Amino acid sequence: MKYAVSERLIWLNGELVHVNDARINVLSPTAQFGLNVFEGIPCYWNEEQRQLYAFRLDDHYKRLQQSADLLQIDCTYTKEELKKALTDVVKANDYKENLSVRQTLFVEGFGSWGSEGPVGMFVAPIPRGNTSAEYNKKGLNVCVSSWRRISDEDLSPRIKCGANYMNSRVGQREALRNGYDTCIFLNKAGKVSEGPGSCLFIIKDGILITPLLTDSVLNSITRDTVIRIANNHGIEVQERTIDRTELYTADEAFLCGSAMEITPILSIDKVNIGDSGHDSIVNILHNEYVDIAQGKREEYLDWLCPIY
Ligand SMILES: Cc1ncc(COP(=O)(O)O)c(C=O)c1O
């Protein structure tokens, strides 16, 4: 890394600027109302190959575009330009470590929540240290939140926008206040949806089960990755509505997302869930996921975009 984190460069509206000079108007709709859409793009460093891989970049940009369209935020950048902004800022910082790159389209200016523009973009690489493999091994004690997940009828969880994270926040704050690591939301129908920043899988009798994309969940890229890995391993996957009581009788359960990778759940509402030992399905999936993202599996190389 060329610069300390506090001195790093950020891509802002076409220019590489010092992080302290990457400024926005405090009265802007993004600052006031969370009027922005974004992606957290994981990049994995492969020490042997001396290469940094962005994981499923095209899929992240596809979702970014969809989020922008749904909120009518005009994204004027092509996929190639989005990609170039990301690679330029990572290279400028000379990052050779695991990153999460925040790529955000936001509404600037003096407008309000109904404003069309002006639309800005920033790209900020955030170092993650080593893979979260060590952290993941520990597992999570979670609760079912007393808050419901937002629904497609009001604020769609399909949109990855800043404002949606206020629903995540109330669930997460409640969980922490009550001594849990995080929470699982139910949707308005009382069925299982997702975590505040992750999707959920349970495992019962060797079958992986995850809520439908219409059960109030983000169209998670990690969720899709897990399904594809499981399919390739011959593990049956069911995408279907999950009842709350199924959580407590699961053999294993995990949360997944670009930030938390695949993290086992140890207990739900203090009910112990399976064991996430060495040869658990969660463990197998997590190891495979990290190998794929680091470019160690040839059959998945088309998911990777080399930065250097
Ligand atoms: C609410 C929510 N669900 C799921 C996910 C996981 O999505 P992905 O795997 O695309 O990172 C995230 C993280 O972005 C999230 O915020």
The ligand as an SDF file (V2000), in Angstrom:
LIG
                    3D

 16 16  0  0  0  0  0  0  0  0999 V2000
  -29.5650   -6.7140    3.6160 C   0  0  0  0  0  0  0  0  0  0  0  0
  -28.4900   -7.4590    2.9170 C   0  0  0  0  0  0  0  0  0  0  0  0
  -28.7130   -8.7190    2.5420 N   0  0  0  0  0  0  0  0  0  0  0  0
  -27.7620   -9.4440    1.9230 C   0  0  0  0  0  0  0  0  0  0  0  0
  -26.5130   -8.9170    1.6680 C   0  0  0  0  0  0  0  0  0  0  0  0
  -25.4690   -9.7330    0.9760 C   0  0  0  0  0  0  0  0  0  0  0  0
  -25.3520   -9.3180   -0.3510 O   0  0  0  0  0  0  0  0  0  0  0  0
  -24.0310   -9.6450   -1.1760 P   0  0  0  0  0  0  0  0  0  0  0  0
  -23.8090  -11.1020   -1.0550 O   0  0  0  0  0  0  0  0  0  0  0  0
  -24.3540   -9.2590   -2.5790 O   0  0  0  0  0  0  0  0  0  0  0  0
  -22.9480   -8.8510   -0.5600 O   0  0  0  0  0  0  0  0  0  0  0  0
  -26.2330   -7.6060    2.0530 C   0  0  0  0  0  0  0  0  0  0  0  0
  -24.9340   -7.0060    1.7810 C   0  0  0  0  0  0  0  0  0  0  0  0
  -24.7780   -6.2600    0.8810 O   0  0  0  0  0  0  0  0  0  0  0  0
  -27.2450   -6.8490    2.6760 C   0  0  0  0  0  0  0  0  0  0  0  0
  -27.0350   -5.6000    3.0580 O   0  0  0  0  0  0  0  0  0  0  0  0
  1  2  1  0
  2  3  1  0
  2 15  2  0
  3  4  2  0
  4  5  1  0
  5  6  1  0
  5 12  2  0
  6  7  1  0
  7  8  1  0
  8  9  2  0
  8 10  1  0
  8 11  1  0
 12 13  1  0
 12 15  1  0
 13 14  2  0
 15 16  1  0
M  END
$$$$
